[in-house]
């Protein structure tokens, strides 16, 4: 499988590559590149939710932890969760979860004790 068969699937990659370099690659090299790109696009990626509202953006990424313990320790020290800057968002998340919990409990109570 050379550039010809991966052009549709990875056209963005080949278009961005210098034409002389692409022409110098063998079919085996092109296949190896295509396989490497394919491996980076797996279902093993974390969930990634991003949205903007009212001039602010929110990013929520969730998945299996792959960082080394030392890196986690360094990042936790340099980016603590509970800070004055994070407090409004943490309070908003807490209030939203509390409101949703009470709403669900209210629905369940209404269904169970309806009568």
Phi and psi restraints in degrees (value plus and minus 20) as a CYANA .aco file:
   2 UNK   PHI    -125.5   -85.5
   2 UNK   PSI    -181.0  -141.0
   3 UNK   PHI     -80.0   -40.0
   3 UNK   PSI     -53.5   -13.5
   4 UNK   PHI     -81.8   -41.8
   4 UNK   PSI     -60.3   -20.3
   5 UNK   PHI    -107.3   -67.3
   5 UNK   PSI     -37.5     2.5
   6 UNK   PHI    -120.8   -80.8
   6 UNK   PSI     -22.5    17.5
   7 UNK   PHI     -79.0   -39.0
   7 UNK   PSI     -65.1   -25.1
   8 UNK   PHI     -87.1   -47.1
   8 UNK   PSI     -64.2   -24.2
   9 UNK   PHI     -92.0   -52.0
   9 UNK   PSI     -57.9   -17.9
  10 UNK   PHI    -145.7  -105.7
  10 UNK   PSI      17.6    57.6
  11 UNK   PHI     -76.0   -36.0
  11 UNK   PSI     -57.3   -17.3
  12 UNK   PHI     -79.6   -39.6
  12 UNK   PSI     -54.7   -14.7
  13 UNK   PHI     -92.7   -52.7
  13 UNK   PSI     -69.4   -29.4
  14 UNK   PHI     -88.9   -48.9
  14 UNK   PSI     -51.7   -11.7
  15 UNK   PHI     -87.2   -47.2
  15 UNK   PSI     -56.0   -16.0
  16 UNK   PHI     -98.5   -58.5
  16 UNK   PSI     -32.7     7.3
  17 UNK   PHI    -107.8   -67.8
  17 UNK   PSI     122.8   162.8
  18 UNK   PHI     -76.1   -36.1
  18 UNK   PSI     112.4   152.4
  19 UNK   PHI     -79.8   -39.8
  19 UNK   PSI     -58.5   -18.5
  20 UNK   PHI     -85.6   -45.6
  20 UNK   PSI     -59.3   -19.3
  21 UNK   PHI     -87.8   -47.8
  21 UNK   PSI     -64.7   -24.7
  22 UNK   PHI     -79.8   -39.8
  22 UNK   PSI     -59.7   -19.7
  23 UNK   PHI     -88.6   -48.6
  23 UNK   PSI     -46.6    -6.6
  24 UNK   PHI    -100.9   -60.9
  24 UNK   PSI     -30.7     9.3
  25 UNK   PHI     -99.9   -59.9
  25 UNK   PSI     119.7   159.7
  26 UNK   PHI     -98.3   -58.3
  26 UNK   PSI     146.6   186.6
  27 UNK   PHI     -81.8   -41.8
  27 UNK   PSI     -57.1   -17.1
  28 UNK   PHI     -83.3   -43.3
  28 UNK   PSI     -60.0   -20.0
  29 UNK   PHI     -86.6   -46.6
  29 UNK   PSI     -60.7   -20.7
  30 UNK   PHI     -84.4   -44.4
  30 UNK   PSI     -59.3   -19.3
  31 UNK   PHI     -84.8   -44.8
  31 UNK   PSI     -63.0   -23.0
  32 UNK   PHI     -82.3   -42.3
  32 UNK   PSI     -60.5   -20.5
  33 UNK   PHI     -84.6   -44.6
  33 UNK   PSI     -66.0   -26.0
  34 UNK   PHI     -81.0   -41.0
  34 UNK   PSI     -61.3   -21.3
  35 UNK   PHI     -85.8   -45.8
  35 UNK   PSI     -59.1   -19.1
  36 UNK   PHI     -85.1   -45.1
  36 UNK   PSI     -61.2   -21.2
  37 UNK   PHI     -84.8   -44.8
  37 UNK   PSI     -62.9   -22.9
  38 UNK   PHI     -80.1   -40.1
  38 UNK   PSI     -59.2   -19.2
  39 UNK   PHI     -87.1   -47.1
  39 UNK   PSI     -47.4    -7.4
  40 UNK   PHI     -97.8   -57.8
  40 UNK   PSI     -32.4     7.6
  41 UNK   PHI    -131.0   -91.0
  41 UNK   PSI      44.9    84.9
  42 UNK   PHI    -129.7   -89.7
  42 UNK   PSI     148.3   188.3
  43 UNK   PHI     -94.0   -54.0
  43 UNK   PSI     -23.5    16.5
  44 UNK   PHI    -100.6   -60.6
  44 UNK   PSI     -18.1    21.9
  45 UNK   PHI     -93.8   -53.8
  45 UNK   PSI     135.6   175.6
  46 UNK   PHI     -92.8   -52.8
  46 UNK   PSI     139.8   179.8
  47 UNK   PHI     -86.5   -46.5
  47 UNK   PSI     119.1   159.1
  48 UNK   PHI    -158.7  -118.7
  48 UNK   PSI      84.3   124.3
  49 UNK   PHI    -131.5   -91.5
  49 UNK   PSI     106.2   146.2
  50 UNK   PHI    -155.6  -115.6
  50 UNK   PSI     111.2   151.2
  51 UNK   PHI    -174.4  -134.4
  51 UNK   PSI     141.6   181.6
  52 UNK   PHI    -143.9  -103.9
  52 UNK   PSI     123.3   163.3
  53 UNK   PHI    -178.5  -138.5
  53 UNK   PSI     120.1   160.1
  54 UNK   PHI      34.6    74.6
  54 UNK   PSI      14.8    54.8
  55 UNK   PHI      61.4   101.4
  55 UNK   PSI     -13.4    26.6
  56 UNK   PHI    -140.8  -100.8
  56 UNK   PSI     135.6   175.6
  57 UNK   PHI    -139.7   -99.7
  57 UNK   PSI     131.7   171.7
  58 UNK   PHI    -149.6  -109.6
  58 UNK   PSI     113.7   153.7
  59 UNK   PHI    -146.9  -106.9
  59 UNK   PSI     107.5   147.5
  60 UNK   PHI    -147.9  -107.9
  60 UNK   PSI      98.1   138.1
  61 UNK   PHI    -141.3  -101.3
  61 UNK   PSI     109.9   149.9
  62 UNK   PHI    -158.2  -118.2
  62 UNK   PSI     112.9   152.9
  63 UNK   PHI    -198.7  -158.7
  63 UNK   PSI    -195.6  -155.6
  64 UNK   PHI     -86.4   -46.4
  64 UNK   PSI     114.0   154.0
  65 UNK   PHI     -92.1   -52.1
  65 UNK   PSI     105.1   145.1
  66 UNK   PHI    -140.4  -100.4
  66 UNK   PSI     -25.8    14.2
  67 UNK   PHI     -94.4   -54.4
  67 UNK   PSI     131.6   171.6
  68 UNK   PHI     -89.7   -49.7
  68 UNK   PSI     130.5   170.5
  69 UNK   PHI     -74.3   -34.3
  69 UNK   PSI     -57.7   -17.7
  70 UNK   PHI     -83.9   -43.9
  70 UNK   PSI     -62.1   -22.1
  71 UNK   PHI     -85.8   -45.8
  71 UNK   PSI     -60.0   -20.0
  72 UNK   PHI     -80.8   -40.8
  72 UNK   PSI     -65.1   -25.1
  73 UNK   PHI     -80.7   -40.7
  73 UNK   PSI     -64.9   -24.9
  74 UNK   PHI     -83.8   -43.8
  74 UNK   PSI     -65.8   -25.8
  75 UNK   PHI     -88.8   -48.8
  75 UNK   PSI     -56.1   -16.1
  76 UNK   PHI     -84.9   -44.9
  76 UNK   PSI     -55.8   -15.8
  77 UNK   PHI     -91.4   -51.4
  77 UNK   PSI     -57.6   -17.6
  78 UNK   PHI    -107.1   -67.1
  78 UNK   PSI     -38.2     1.8
  79 UNK   PHI    -155.3  -115.3
  79 UNK   PSI      49.2    89.2
  80 UNK   PHI     -86.2   -46.2
  80 UNK   PSI     129.9   169.9
  81 UNK   PHI     -94.1   -54.1
  81 UNK   PSI     -65.8   -25.8
  82 UNK   PHI    -111.6   -71.6
  82 UNK   PSI      81.0   121.0
  83 UNK   PHI    -158.8  -118.8
  83 UNK   PSI     145.1   185.1
  84 UNK   PHI     -79.5   -39.5
  84 UNK   PSI     -55.9   -15.9
  85 UNK   PHI     -87.6   -47.6
  85 UNK   PSI     -56.7   -16.7
  86 UNK   PHI    -105.5   -65.5
  86 UNK   PSI     -35.9     4.1
  87 UNK   PHI     -75.9   -35.9
  87 UNK   PSI     -66.1   -26.1
  88 UNK   PHI     -78.6   -38.6
  88 UNK   PSI     -61.5   -21.5
  89 UNK   PHI     -88.4   -48.4
  89 UNK   PSI     -61.7   -21.7
  90 UNK   PHI     -81.9   -41.9
  90 UNK   PSI     -60.7   -20.7
  91 UNK   PHI     -85.9   -45.9
  91 UNK   PSI     -59.0   -19.0
  92 UNK   PHI     -84.0   -44.0
  92 UNK   PSI     -63.0   -23.0
  93 UNK   PHI     -84.0   -44.0
  93 UNK   PSI     -65.2   -25.2
  94 UNK   PHI     -81.3   -41.3
  94 UNK   PSI     -65.6   -25.6
  95 UNK   PHI     -83.9   -43.9
  95 UNK   PSI     -61.1   -21.1
  96 UNK   PHI     -84.1   -44.1
  96 UNK   PSI     -64.6   -24.6
  97 UNK   PHI     -85.2   -45.2
  97 UNK   PSI     -59.8   -19.8
  98 UNK   PHI     -83.9   -43.9
  98 UNK   PSI     -66.0   -26.0
  99 UNK   PHI     -81.4   -41.4
  99 UNK   PSI     -64.2   -24.2
 100 UNK   PHI     -84.6   -44.6
 100 UNK   PSI     -60.9   -20.9
 101 UNK   PHI     -82.7   -42.7
 101 UNK   PSI     -67.4   -27.4
 102 UNK   PHI     -84.2   -44.2
 102 UNK   PSI     -56.5   -16.5
 103 UNK   PHI     -84.4   -44.4
 103 UNK   PSI     -64.8   -24.8
 104 UNK   PHI     -85.1   -45.1
 104 UNK   PSI     -63.7   -23.7
 105 UNK   PHI     -82.1   -42.1
 105 UNK   PSI     -57.9   -17.9
 106 UNK   PHI     -83.6   -43.6
 106 UNK   PSI     -62.5   -22.5
 107 UNK   PHI     -83.6   -43.6
 107 UNK   PSI     -65.4   -25.4
 108 UNK   PHI     -82.7   -42.7
 108 UNK   PSI     -65.7   -25.7
 109 UNK   PHI     -80.7   -40.7
 109 UNK   PSI     -63.6   -23.6
 110 UNK   PHI     -82.6   -42.6
 110 UNK   PSI     -56.9   -16.9
 111 UNK   PHI     -94.7   -54.7
 111 UNK   PSI     -59.6   -19.6
 112 UNK   PHI     -93.6   -53.6
 112 UNK   PSI     -63.7   -23.7
 113 UNK   PHI    -121.7   -81.7
 113 UNK   PSI      -0.5    39.5
 114 UNK   PHI     -90.1   -50.1
 114 UNK   PSI     114.4   154.4
